[in-house]
Structure formats: C-alpha cells, structure tokens
C-alpha cells in the first residue's frame, strides 16, 4: 500500500467531474476479474445518470439521495440510521456515500470502502458538502485492511452480488465485526419478481453487464451467513415506478404493472421481494 495522488475525470454528456484523492490505494492485484470489476464500477456509478445537477455538487447528491430513498422506501423502515450514535460502522461498497452520510449525520463513527476510486472521490465530496467526517478509502471488500473485531456494525447493501467471491466478502465482514456486533446486508433474490419480469419482457436488469452479477435464494444467503447468529432475512423491494427505462414497455410497467402488483396482499408475494435484506449478529 502507498499514498498516491489520483486524478479522476468523468464525462456525462457535457458534465464533468474532476477530483484529487489523497489516499492510500491498493497496488494492482494481478487478478484480472477484480480489475475488470474496478474498471466497470469506476465508469458505472450507481444511479449516476438519474441526476441532472453537475456531478459532485450539493444538488447532485440531493437528487441521488431523493431517488434512492424513493425507490427503496423500505430501507429507512428496516434500518435504524439513528440507532448507532458513537458506534463504529463499516460500509463495504459505500459508493458515493448516500447511506453512510445518514449514519454519520446521526452520530455514528463511519468508515466507508469501495473498490472504485471514482466512488470514493465522490463520497468525499458528499461528506464535505454535509460538513461530516468519515474514513473513506479505496479498498477491496474481500481483503479488508483492518484488524479483527474493529466495528460495532458492518453494512453491505447491494455489493455482495457484484463481487468475485461473495463468501469471502461475508467472511471478512464477520472477521472485522466485534463480538455481539451486527451485520446488515442485501443481495438480489433469484426468485424475485424483477428477475422473472426481466426474463419475461426481455428487459435487462440494471448493471446486468457488470463483470459479476449473481442472484441468490433465501436458503443460499442463509448458508453464507452460517457463522452468524440470530439471522433474519426479509425479502423487500417491490415494484415502484421506474425513471431508468423509457419507451412502451416502461410506460406499461409504470402505468399498469406497478399498480396491479401492489394490489396483491403483501403476504402473498413477500418471498418474491427483489432485495433480500439480512440482519445477523456475531
């Protein structure tokens, strides 16, 4: 590991973002797949194309936050963002820091890592705009550079399914978690409604072109969490109107399917939730 000065530039039509990151950066691993994943997520930051404000501005982060919590309405209901004051939290796959900012705003001592330098550069801007402090680093979640038993809670929402070795990442999160500490994680449900809809209507899933994208059953997720105790897995993320897709199929989806699906009593379709939210303890 070494301290480096990294220049980032991202072009989005006529918009550009340039940042300088003073941060240690992992030396190239030699793992071709890992480098493909890093390269992909450097160019495809989650939900980036939704924003109309210039990249890296307060308006940009506000748009991403509003979009995320409108799409994932279940998240603040299941995750108590205000419940970790003075607790040490690690988020793996923190992206631009939308969730991590919420924890920090409520007094948590936060660390965020992401494989993509672009994400960390933007996360630092996000924290700066909010006047918050956090330890934000470029790091591989499968090889965390932390000692054992360092964190009160580890958080991995939407990253495990994109990594080379999901079990290895989960084992690393277990390792750095304090005894009695909490794990909160999400991955995609192979038996979820969105997976079926994608195949039926031949509409690609978001980030379907990523180097790695895996989906799991509830039983498979539970097996990966076998080292933990008190494991609870809740299927969530049911249809809401989409802003990502356009055209006839998107209109039919937004106009008819979303409303019709949500008329079905939730207990009937519960196990088809696209997101498998897991809560567990060490």
SVG drawing of the C-alpha trace seen along z (x, -y; Angstrom):
<svg xmlns="http://www.w3.org/2000/svg" viewBox="-55 -22 59 45">
<polyline fill="none" stroke="black" stroke-width="0.4" points="0.0,0.0 1.2,-3.5 0.0,-7.1 -1.0,-8.3 -2.4,-11.3 -5.1,-10.2 -6.8,-12.3 -10.3,-11.3 -12.4,-12.6 -15.9,-11.5 -17.8,-12.8 -21.5,-12.7 -22.6,-14.4 -21.5,-18.0 -20.9,-17.4 -17.5,-16.6 -16.3,-15.8 -12.6,-16.1 -11.3,-15.4 -8.0,-14.7 -7.9,-12.0 -5.1,-11.9 -5.5,-8.3 -3.7,-5.0 -4.6,-2.8 -4.2,0.9 -1.4,1.9 -2.7,3.9 -3.7,7.3 -3.0,9.2 -6.5,10.5 -7.9,9.8 -11.5,10.2 -11.1,7.9 -9.6,5.2 -12.5,5.6 -14.9,5.1 -13.0,2.0 -13.0,0.6 -16.7,1.2 -17.8,-0.5 -15.4,-3.4 -17.5,-4.1 -20.9,-3.0 -21.5,-4.6 -24.9,-3.5 -27.8,-5.8 -25.4,-8.5 -27.5,-9.1 -30.6,-10.0 -29.1,-13.3 -29.4,-16.5 -27.2,-18.7 -23.5,-18.9 -21.6,-15.9 -20.2,-16.4 -22.4,-19.4 -24.7,-19.5 -27.7,-19.3 -26.3,-16.2 -26.1,-14.4 -29.5,-15.6 -31.0,-14.2 -29.3,-10.8 -30.5,-10.7 -34.1,-11.5 -34.1,-9.0 -32.6,-6.2 -35.0,-6.6 -38.0,-6.9 -37.0,-3.7 -36.1,-1.9 -38.9,-3.1 -38.4,0.0 -34.8,-1.0 -35.4,-3.6 -38.1,-1.4 -35.8,1.6 -32.5,-0.2 -32.4,-2.5 -30.0,-5.1 -30.3,-7.0 -29.5,-4.0 -25.7,-3.9 -24.6,-7.1 -20.9,-6.8 -20.8,-3.3 -18.1,-2.3 -19.7,-1.4 -18.1,0.0 -19.8,-0.1 -18.4,2.0 -19.3,0.8 -20.2,-2.6 -20.5,-4.1 -20.9,-7.9 -21.8,-7.6 -25.6,-8.2 -26.4,-5.7 -23.2,-6.4 -24.0,-10.1 -27.2,-9.2 -25.4,-7.2 -22.8,-10.0 -25.5,-12.6 -26.9,-10.7 -23.6,-10.5 -22.1,-7.2 -18.3,-6.9 -18.2,-5.8 -15.7,-4.1 -16.6,-3.5 -14.7,-1.5 -15.3,-0.9 -13.3,0.8 -13.8,-2.2 -11.7,-5.3 -14.4,-7.4 -16.9,-6.4 -14.6,-7.3 -13.7,-10.6 -17.4,-11.5 -18.1,-10.1 -15.5,-12.5 -17.2,-15.4 -20.6,-14.3 -19.2,-14.3 -17.5,-17.6 -20.8,-19.2 -22.5,-17.9 -19.7,-19.1 -19.2,-15.5 -16.1,-13.5 -15.5,-9.9 -12.7,-7.5 -13.3,-6.8 -10.9,-4.5 -10.4,-2.7 -10.3,1.0 -11.2,4.5 -14.0,5.8 -12.7,9.3 -9.4,8.3 -10.2,5.7 -7.2,3.8 -8.5,3.7 -7.6,5.7 -10.1,8.2 -13.1,7.1 -13.0,3.4 -16.6,2.4 -19.9,2.4 -21.9,2.8 -20.9,3.8 -23.2,2.7 -23.1,4.1 -26.2,3.1 -26.1,4.1 -22.4,5.0 -22.1,8.7 -23.8,9.8 -21.2,8.0 -18.0,9.3 -15.8,12.1 -16.3,14.3 -19.4,13.4 -18.5,15.9 -15.0,14.3 -16.5,10.9 -19.0,12.0 -16.2,13.8 -14.2,10.6 -17.1,8.7 -17.5,11.3 -13.8,11.0 -13.7,7.3 -17.0,7.2 -16.8,7.1 -18.4,9.9 -22.1,9.1 -21.8,6.7 -24.5,6.5 -24.3,7.4 -26.8,5.7 -26.5,6.8 -28.6,7.0 -28.3,9.1 -30.6,9.9 -33.3,12.6 -33.0,15.2 -36.7,15.9 -37.6,12.2 -40.3,10.6 -37.9,8.4 -35.8,11.3 -38.9,13.0 -40.1,9.8 -36.8,9.2 -36.8,12.6 -40.5,12.4 -40.3,9.0 -36.7,9.2 -35.7,6.0 -32.2,6.1 -31.6,5.7 -29.7,2.6 -26.0,3.3 -26.7,6.7 -23.5,6.0 -21.3,5.9 -18.4,8.4 -20.1,10.2 -23.8,10.2 -25.1,13.1 -28.6,13.7 -29.3,16.0 -32.1,17.8 -33.0,17.1 -31.5,20.5 -28.3,19.8 -27.9,16.4 -28.6,18.0 -25.9,20.6 -23.4,17.9 -24.2,16.3 -23.8,19.6 -21.1,18.2 -23.5,15.5 -26.3,16.0 -29.9,14.7 -30.0,14.5 -33.2,12.8 -33.7,12.5 -36.5,10.2 -37.5,10.1 -38.2,6.5 -38.1,4.0 -41.4,4.4 -42.5,2.5 -42.3,-1.3 -42.4,-3.5 -39.1,-3.5 -37.2,-6.5 -34.4,-4.4 -36.2,-2.9 -38.1,-4.6 -40.5,-3.5 -43.6,-1.4 -42.5,1.3 -41.6,-1.3 -45.0,-3.0 -46.8,0.3 -44.8,1.1 -45.3,-2.2 -48.9,-2.6 -50.3,0.9 -47.9,3.4 -46.8,1.4 -50.4,0.6 -51.7,4.1 -48.8,5.8 -49.2,3.6 -52.9,4.5 -51.9,8.1 -51.7,8.6 -48.1,8.4 -48.1,11.7 -48.9,13.5 -45.9,12.1 -43.5,11.5 -41.0,14.1 -40.6,12.5 -39.1,9.3 -36.2,8.4 -33.9,7.4 -33.0,10.0 -32.3,7.9 -30.3,9.8 -29.8,8.9 -27.4,11.0 -25.1,10.9 -21.7,12.2"/>
</svg>
